Amino acid sequence: LQSCADCARYATTLQVLSNGLAERPPAAFPPAVEELLLHLPDHQSSVVVPLRPQIGWQWALALLRTQARVVRGEIWPTSALIMLIGLVVTLVAADVLPLVLVAPVMAAVGVAFIYGPTVDPALEIELATPTPPRSVLLARLALVFGYDLVLGLLGSLLLALLATDVSLWPLVMSWLAPMAFLSSLALLLAVLSADPGLGALVSLVLWVLFHLFRSDDVSPFFVSIPDILAASFRPWLWLLSAVMVTVAVLVSGREERWLGRGM
């Protein structure tokens, strides 16, 4: 301050501002706030508020209930419509393949849009709440994937009842592992890229290319692609799904990296 005239003038301005603020009379609280302050005990200010909620089954149910209202509303009717179309095509074609193809894609597209800077306009507010971001992601994943799982089970049950040559459990097993794999892939890509459209697109394109190139009419290279609908390949799909979901959950704990991406 002694060697810098500009600094001294700035310090004087700050001192004048500070003195002016100190001389202002305290603002009057609304009557409701005044009454509330009168009823607060003297030791209230010493109470330490926990930074993290006490996690239990009641907290988990409350989290699921609140996140059900936050998930994009168009996911629910769109998934139901896609499943209905797949079921109708399956019944008309008398072949279970349409349902097996539709169920995984339906879940993958829905899961890709459960979380991210373009999905959550209030992400900065969410990051400031005591609820861990990973818990929010897992809650939304459970809601959307569980919803699609129920739709797939209902569609398979109805198909098994209407078509006597279809067995329920083998039908469910044929689409359940691919559904978990595509959903995990879509979730991981959406979290890593902060672009839910990329996760949905890559999962959809991969699923289409797999079924397009597994025909005997294509080159030997594509014929050598493993049949992920085969029962022997399902353990690998479950393993890959678990790994991708784990990575996505771990990465989602650092969501502050999204705040500079056009929010």
Secondary structure, DSSP 8 states (H G I E B T S, - for coil): --S-HHHHHHHHHHHHHHHHHHHS------HHHHHHHHHS-GGGGG----SS---SHHHHHHHHHHHHHHS-TTHHHHHHHHHHHHHHHHHHHT-SHHHHHHHHHHHHHHHHTSSSTTT-TTHHHHHTSSS-HHHHHHHHHHHHHHHHHHHHHHHHHHHHHH-TT--HHHHHHHHHHHHHHHHHHHHHHHHHHS-HHHHHHHHHHHHHHHHHHSSTTS-HHHHTS--TTSGGGHHHHHHHHHHHHHHHHHHHTTGGGGTTS--
